[in-house]
């Protein structure tokens, strides 16, 4: 993959080296380690840790992992999988889970092992999605532990689309400012 601007710690682990698509922004102070793939036009913001040391992390295109987010995997279970156009809020924790394309995870939310956030679903800020739970497309889950709260509104869906697009553009601006 070509023309990627990297700042921060992009580190191999054993024989696994992170693979980054075009125009990926890895902010200073972020760490991407081991078996990690990140799609084009994504932003890994300040203070993030993506640790693919004992399993794989796969991240799609136009994904934004906002400041302080931690992504890790299970040694004896699944990796962590994030689809295209996903927004993950500041200080979230994703562990051995799946967030499908167009999903949204709010600030300080936790998504645990084997859980799935379907395409077009939203996890509220501060929510805990316990192991194995499925947040269905078009639903908002909130609470500790999280539960279904309501269906998403048109305004929610627009905010999710806007956030993904805005952060992809912002990552590009950061990449261009380094040129």
Secondary structure, DSSP 8 states (H G I E B T S, - for coil): ----EE-SEEE-BTTB--EE-TT-EE-TT-EEEEEEEE-TT-EE-TT-EEEEEEEEEEE-TT-EE-TT-EEE--TTS--EEE-TT-EE-TT-EEES-EE-TT-EE-TT-EE-TT-EE-TT-EE-TT-EE-TT-EE-TTEEEEETTEEEEEE--HHHHHHHHHHHHHHHHHHHHHHHHT-
